[in-house]
């Protein structure tokens, strides 16, 4: 066996490199790269025992080299037998994390011959340090996930208690959960009168119109669990026999979580991912379940607060009615007395016409003021206690706030032109869809510390027609994401200075 001391500096460098990053995928890539460099292997891979636990697939450095071709067989009149390819020598070392096998580190294609005992010793030392680094990265990733879900739950609670309507409250829960879970859709189902469940709210990157209204009919195998307030976790929605809806073929892994508080079932929060998407980890399932419980509690409190606000409105109406009665009656009575007094003085004291005119003018002013008070009181009583509909600006700001829960900071937002008056509903809906896609792409890029959203309804299209332009800029690393465009014309650009996504549409 060779003396390993000459390769000790390389080993120390490799051991240090695997602990330089706390992000799990980056840590695994450091391990694979360090093992390949340490042993001069052309191929290195880390095959995980349970990929679903961390939501990752195998990590590799390069394509596996082909074994050397066998020599050409001598010419013969007999039928040639298929050649047998020699197996490529491998070095396989397990990596243990907390007394369990995390996976196997596989090396092949050593440049100067077969692997030696020295190579195996060096890789085992590296594997020991790798197990510690993976454990630390797992703890860090769990802490980050927990922090994001806690911040998301707090943001949902704040939003719900700010006075949103019932429909907006459900959409807030669906949107925040979709972003936090990195799901394809966030869906709220509520029980129907005939014993089924219906999708009443859906937040998706695409148009949710064909999802809202989908019903899980009574008798569905999954319905008993949902109505019983039990969470349901599905590996593949498209093939699971318990799923019977017409949109199930679109989705893969899914979580269906009860929105339940105080023994009352408000509905179900479903978070499906696209077909072929990575499965949910145990940590994600736990955090999402806790989020659903917190959101249900916030919904109940928001509903109670809304009821209190409605009661306050009715109480205020009673006060207005009392004020109207007291003020108007007193003022009318005083005005009548004034006119009566003026009449007596004009008849008995000989006041001039000028004085009489002044007194009557004061009376007329009082009557006009009284009429104005009556009109104001009546207008206040005619206002409905329900919340005003959410404006387009409000919807854009809500999207930005939802992205902020994932990004860790609030994007800046700027509007140019009369967006409320010039944007028709179909165009506004498509613009919001494009905004969701752009913000989702920005949240997946590394190094994002600034996001700027601009909506301009004064920007003409290239052909001169009036149009609207949406611009979303982020300063993240362009190599880790992609820009998306939409509308009649759209596109994105990436570069060293960040990523800009542009979407245009005629008004």
C-alpha positions in Angstrom: 0.0 0.0 0.0 1.3 3.5 -0.9 2.0 6.1 1.7 -1.0 8.3 1.9 0.9 11.3 3.3 1.7 12.9 -0.1 -2.0 13.1 -0.7 -2.9 14.4 2.7 -3.1 18.0 1.6 -5.6 17.0 -1.1 -7.6 15.1 1.5 -7.7 18.0 3.9 -8.8 20.3 1.1 -11.5 17.9 0.1 -12.7 17.5 3.7 -12.9 21.3 4.1 -14.7 21.8 0.8 -17.7 19.6 1.7 -18.5 21.8 4.7 -18.3 25.1 2.9 -22.0 25.2 2.0 -25.1 24.7 4.1 -27.5 24.1 1.2 -28.0 20.4 0.9 -27.8 20.0 -2.9 -24.6 22.1 -3.0 -23.1 20.1 -0.2 -23.8 16.8 -2.0 -22.3 18.2 -5.2 -19.2 19.2 -3.2 -18.9 15.7 -1.9 -19.1 14.0 -5.3 -16.7 16.5 -6.9 -14.2 16.1 -4.1 -14.3 12.3 -4.3 -13.7 12.4 -8.0 -10.8 14.8 -7.7 -9.2 13.0 -4.8 -9.2 9.6 -6.6 -8.7 10.9 -10.2 -12.0 9.2 -11.2 -13.7 10.2 -14.4 -17.1 9.3 -12.9 -18.5 9.9 -9.5 -22.1 9.6 -8.3 -24.0 9.7 -5.0 -27.0 7.3 -5.1 -29.3 8.1 -2.1 -31.1 5.3 -0.2 -34.3 7.4 0.2 -34.4 10.2 -2.3 -37.9 11.2 -1.3 -36.8 12.2 2.2 -34.9 15.2 1.0 -36.6 15.7 -2.4 -33.4 15.1 -4.4 -32.3 12.7 -7.0 -28.8 11.2 -7.5 -25.9 13.6 -7.8 -23.3 13.0 -10.5 -20.2 14.7 -11.9 -20.3 13.4 -15.5 -21.5 10.7 -17.7 -20.2 7.2 -16.9 -17.3 6.3 -19.1 -17.7 3.3 -21.4 -15.6 0.3 -20.6 -12.9 -0.6 -23.2 -14.2 -2.4 -26.3 -13.2 -6.1 -26.5 -10.7 -7.1 -29.3 -12.2 -7.9 -32.7 -12.8 -11.7 -32.9 -10.9 -13.6 -35.6 -12.8 -14.3 -38.8 -14.7 -17.6 -38.7 -17.3 -19.3 -40.7 -19.3 -20.0 -37.6 -21.9 -17.5 -36.3 -20.2 -15.0 -34.0 -21.3 -14.9 -30.4 -22.2 -11.6 -28.9 -19.2 -10.0 -27.3 -19.1 -9.8 -23.5 -18.2 -6.3 -22.3 -15.9 -6.2 -19.3 -17.3 -4.5 -16.2 -16.0 -1.1 -15.3 -14.1 -1.3 -11.9 -15.9 0.7 -9.2 -15.2 1.9 -5.8 -18.3 2.0 -3.6 -18.2 3.6 -0.2 -21.4 4.1 2.0 -22.1 7.4 3.6 -23.8 7.3 7.1 -25.8 10.1 8.6 -26.9 9.6 12.2 -26.5 5.8 12.2 -28.4 5.4 8.9 -27.1 4.8 5.4 -27.7 8.0 3.5 -26.4 6.6 0.2 -23.5 5.1 -1.7 -20.7 7.1 -3.1 -19.7 5.4 -6.4 -16.4 6.1 -8.3 -15.4 4.6 -11.6 -13.0 5.2 -14.5 -9.7 5.9 -12.6 -7.3 7.5 -15.0 -4.1 5.6 -14.1 -5.4 2.1 -13.4 -7.6 0.3 -10.8 -8.6 1.8 -7.5 -6.1 1.1 -4.6 -6.5 0.5 -0.9 -5.2 4.0 -0.5 -8.0 5.4 -2.6 -10.5 3.5 -0.5 -9.1 4.8 2.8 -9.1 8.4 1.5 -12.7 8.1 0.3 -13.8 6.6 3.6 -12.3 9.5 5.5 -14.1 11.8 3.1 -17.4 9.9 3.5 -17.2 10.3 7.3 -16.9 14.0 7.0 -19.5 14.0 4.4 -22.0 12.4 6.8 -21.4 15.2 9.3 -21.8 17.9 6.5 -25.0 16.3 5.2 -26.5 16.2 8.7 -25.7 19.9 9.2 -27.2 20.7 5.8 -30.3 18.8 6.7 -30.7 20.8 9.9 -30.1 24.0 8.1 -32.6 23.2 5.4 -35.2 22.2 7.9 -34.7 25.4 9.8 -35.1 27.4 6.6 -38.2 25.6 5.6 -39.7 26.0 9.1 -38.9 29.7 9.1 -40.5 30.2 5.6 -43.7 28.4 6.6 -43.9 30.3 10.0 -43.4 33.6 8.2 -46.1 32.6 5.6 -48.5 31.6 8.3 -47.9 34.9 10.1 -48.5 36.8 6.8 -51.7 34.9 6.2 -52.9 35.7 9.7 -52.1 39.4 9.3 -53.8 39.5 5.9 -56.9 37.8 7.1 -57.3 40.0 10.1 -56.9 43.1 8.0 -60.6 42.9 6.9 -60.6 40.9 3.7 -63.8 39.4 2.3 -64.4 35.7 2.7 -63.5 35.0 -1.0 -60.3 37.0 -0.7 -59.4 35.3 2.5 -59.6 31.9 0.9 -57.5 33.1 -2.1 -54.9 34.4 0.3 -54.5 31.0 2.0 -54.4 29.2 -1.3 -51.8 31.5 -2.9 -49.4 31.6 0.1 -49.6 27.8 0.5 -48.9 27.2 -3.2 -45.8 29.4 -3.1 -44.5 28.0 0.1 -45.0 24.4 -1.0 -43.6 25.1 -4.5 -46.8 23.4 -5.8 -48.5 23.7 -9.2 -51.7 24.8 -7.6 -53.2 25.9 -4.3 -56.9 24.7 -4.0 -59.6 25.2 -1.4 -62.4 22.7 -1.3 -65.6 23.1 0.8 -68.4 20.6 1.6 -71.5 20.7 -0.7 -75.1 20.2 0.4 -75.3 16.7 -1.2 -72.3 15.4 0.8 -69.5 16.0 -1.7 -66.7 18.6 -1.9 -66.3 21.4 -4.4 -63.3 23.5 -5.4 -64.3 27.1 -4.5 -60.9 28.8 -4.8 -57.8 28.0 -6.9 -54.4 29.7 -7.3 -52.4 28.4 -10.2 -49.7 29.7 -12.5 -52.2 29.2 -15.4 -55.8 30.1 -15.7 -57.7 28.5 -12.8 -61.1 28.9 -14.4 -61.4 25.2 -15.4 -60.4 24.1 -11.9 -62.9 26.1 -9.8 -66.2 24.3 -9.7 -64.7 20.8 -9.9 -66.6 18.5 -7.5 -65.6 15.4 -5.7 -68.8 13.4 -5.9 -70.3 11.6 -2.8 -69.0 8.1 -2.6 -65.4 8.9 -3.6 -62.9 6.8 -1.6 -61.0 9.9 -0.5 -64.1 11.9 0.5 -64.6 10.1 3.8 -61.1 11.0 5.0 -61.5 14.7 3.9 -64.9 15.2 5.5 -63.5 13.5 8.6 -60.8 16.2 8.8 -57.9 13.8 8.1 -54.9 14.8 6.0 -54.4 12.8 2.8 -51.0 12.4 1.1 -50.9 11.2 -2.5 -47.8 10.1 -4.4 -49.4 10.5 -7.9 -52.8 12.1 -8.3 -53.1 11.0 -11.9 -52.9 7.3 -11.1 -54.2 7.1 -7.5 -57.6 5.2 -7.6 -59.0 7.3 -4.8 -58.9 10.4 -7.0 -61.9 10.7 -9.4 -62.0 14.4 -10.6 -61.6 15.3 -14.2 -58.5 17.4 -13.6 -56.5 14.7 -11.8 -54.5 13.7 -14.8 -52.6 17.0 -14.6 -51.0 16.5 -11.2 -48.6 14.2 -9.4 -47.6 14.4 -5.7 -50.3 16.1 -3.6 -51.2 17.0 -0.1 -54.8 17.4 1.0 -54.9 19.1 4.4 -58.0 19.9 6.6 -58.8 23.5 7.4 -60.2 22.7 10.8 -60.4 24.8 14.0 -62.3 24.1 17.2 -63.8 21.0 15.9 -65.3 22.8 12.9 -64.2 21.8 9.3 -64.0 24.9 7.1 -62.7 23.0 4.1 -59.6 21.3 2.7 -56.4 22.8 1.4 -55.0 20.8 -1.6 -51.4 21.4 -2.8 -50.8 19.3 -6.0 -47.5 19.4 -7.9 -47.2 18.7 -11.6 -46.9 15.2 -12.9 -43.4 14.0 -12.5 -42.7 16.5 -9.7 -40.6 15.6 -6.7 -42.5 14.0 -3.9 -43.2 15.9 -0.7 -40.8 15.2 2.1 -41.8 14.3 5.6 -40.7 17.8 6.8 -42.8 19.5 4.1 -45.9 17.4 5.0 -45.5 18.4 8.7 -45.0 22.1 8.1 -47.9 22.2 5.6 -50.2 20.5 8.0 -49.3 23.0 10.7 -49.8 25.9 8.2 -53.3 24.6 7.4 -54.2 24.5 11.1 -52.9 28.0 11.6 -54.7 29.3 8.5 -58.0 27.7 9.7 -57.7 29.4 13.0 -57.0 32.7 11.3 -60.0 32.2 9.1 -62.2 31.6 12.1 -60.9 34.7 13.8 -61.3 36.7 10.6 -64.9 35.6 10.4 -65.5 36.5 14.0 -63.9 39.9 13.4 -65.9 40.5 10.3 -69.1 39.7 12.3 -68.0 42.2 15.0 -67.4 44.8 12.3 -70.8 44.2 10.9 -72.3 44.6 14.4 -70.3 47.8 14.8 -71.8 49.1 11.5 -75.3 48.4 12.7 -74.6 50.0 16.1 -73.2 53.0 14.2 -76.3 53.2 12.1 -78.4 53.3 15.3 -76.2 56.2 16.5 -76.6 58.0 13.2 -80.3 57.5 13.4 -80.4 59.0 16.9 -78.2 61.9 15.9 -80.4 62.5 12.9 -83.5 62.6 15.0 -82.0 64.8 17.7 -80.1 67.2 15.5 -82.7 67.6 12.8 -85.7 67.9 15.1 -83.9 70.4 17.3 -82.6 72.5 14.4 -86.0 72.5 12.7 -87.7 73.5 15.9 -85.2 76.3 16.5 -85.7 77.5 12.9 -89.4 77.6 13.3 -89.1 79.6 16.5 -86.8 82.0 14.7 -89.3 82.6 11.9 -92.1 83.0 14.4 -90.1 85.5 16.4 -89.3 87.4 13.2 -92.9 87.6 12.3 -93.9 89.0 15.7 -91.1 91.6 15.7 -91.8 92.7 12.2 -95.5 93.2 13.2 -95.0 94.7 16.6 -91.7 96.7 16.7 -91.6 98.2 13.3 -88.3 96.7 12.2 -87.3 97.7 8.7 -87.6 95.4 5.8 -83.8 95.1 5.7 -83.7 93.6 9.2 -86.5 91.2 8.4 -84.7 90.2 5.3 -81.5 89.4 7.2 -83.4 87.3 9.8 -85.2 85.4 7.1 -81.9 84.8 5.4 -80.4 83.3 8.5 -83.4 81.0 8.8 -83.0 79.9 5.2 -79.3 79.1 5.8 -80.2 77.0 8.8 -82.8 75.1 6.8 -80.2 74.5 4.0 -77.7 73.2 6.6 -80.3 71.0 8.0 -81.1 69.5 4.6 -77.4 68.8 4.1 -77.2 67.0 7.5 -80.2 64.9 6.5 -78.7 64.0 3.2 -75.4 63.0 4.8 -77.1 60.9 7.4 -79.2 59.1 4.8 -76.2 58.5 2.6 -74.4 56.9 5.6 -77.3 54.7 6.3 -77.5 53.5 2.7 -73.9 52.1 2.6 -73.8 48.3 2.6 -71.8 46.7 5.5 -70.0 44.3 3.1 -66.4 44.9 2.1 -65.7 46.8 -1.1 -64.4 44.6 -4.0 -60.6 44.3 -4.3 -59.2 46.7 -6.9 -56.6 45.7 -9.5 -53.9 47.6 -7.6 -54.8 45.6 -4.5 -54.5 42.3 -6.4 -51.1 43.2 -7.7 -50.0 44.3 -4.2 -51.4 41.0 -2.8 -49.3 39.0 -5.4 -46.2 41.0 -4.4 -46.9 40.4 -0.7 -47.3 36.7 -1.3 -44.0 36.5 -3.1 -42.4 38.4 -0.2 -43.3 35.6 2.2 -41.1 33.3 0.1 -38.4 35.8 -0.9 -37.9 37.1 2.6 -38.4 40.8 1.5 -41.2 42.8 -0.1 -40.9 43.6 -3.8 -41.3 47.2 -4.8 -44.3 48.1 -7.0 -45.0 51.0 -9.3 -48.0 51.9 -11.4 -48.1 54.3 -14.3 -51.4 55.6 -15.7 -55.0 55.0 -14.8 -54.8 51.2 -14.3 -58.2 50.9 -12.7 -60.0 52.7 -15.5 -58.1 51.4 -18.6 -57.6 47.7 -17.7 -60.5 45.4 -18.7 -61.1 42.3 -16.7 -59.7 39.7 -19.2 -56.5 41.7 -19.7 -56.1 42.2 -15.9 -56.5 38.4 -15.4 -53.9 37.6 -17.9 -51.5 40.2 -16.5 -51.9 38.7 -13.0 -51.1 35.2 -14.3 -48.0 36.6 -16.0 -47.0 38.3 -12.7 -47.4 35.1 -10.7 -45.2 33.2 -13.2 -42.5 35.9 -13.1 -42.5 36.1 -9.3 -42.4 32.3 -9.0 -39.4 32.2 -11.3 -37.7 35.0 -9.4 -38.2 33.2 -6.1 -36.3 30.1 -7.5 -33.3 32.1 -8.6 -30.3 32.3 -6.3 -29.0 35.5 -4.9 -32.2 37.5 -5.3 -32.2 40.6 -3.0 -34.3 43.0 -5.0 -37.5 42.6 -7.1 -39.2 45.5 -8.9 -42.7 45.3 -10.4 -43.9 48.0 -12.9 -47.4 48.1 -14.5 -47.6 50.8 -17.2 -50.9 51.4 -19.1 -49.4 54.3 -21.1 -46.9 52.2 -23.0 -48.0 51.7 -26.7 -47.4 48.4 -28.5 -44.8 48.3 -31.3 -47.6 48.7 -33.8 -48.9 51.8 -32.1 -52.0 50.4 -30.4 -52.6 51.3 -26.8 -51.4 48.6 -24.5 -50.3 47.6 -21.0 -46.7 46.5 -20.1 -45.7 44.5 -17.1 -42.1 44.5 -16.1 -40.6 42.3 -13.4 -36.9 42.8 -12.6 -34.8 40.8 -10.1 -31.1 41.0 -9.3 -30.6 37.2 -8.9 -28.2 34.9 -10.7 -29.5 34.5 -14.3 -28.1 31.0 -14.6 -30.4 29.6 -11.9 -33.8 30.6 -13.4 -35.6 31.4 -16.6 -37.7 34.4 -17.8 -41.2 33.9 -19.1 -43.3 36.1 -21.2 -46.9 36.2 -22.3 -49.8 38.2 -23.7 -49.9 39.3 -27.3 -46.2 40.0 -27.1 -43.8 39.2 -24.3 -40.4 37.9 -23.4 -37.6 37.9 -20.9 -33.9 38.7 -20.8 -31.2 37.5 -18.5 -27.7 38.8 -17.8 -25.1 39.5 -15.3 -27.1 42.4 -13.9 -30.1 40.3 -13.2 -33.3 39.1 -14.9 -36.0 41.2 -16.5 -39.4 39.7 -17.5 -41.6 41.8 -19.8 -45.3 41.1 -20.7 -47.3 43.2 -23.1 -51.0 43.1 -24.2 -53.4 45.4 -26.0 -55.9 47.2 -23.8 
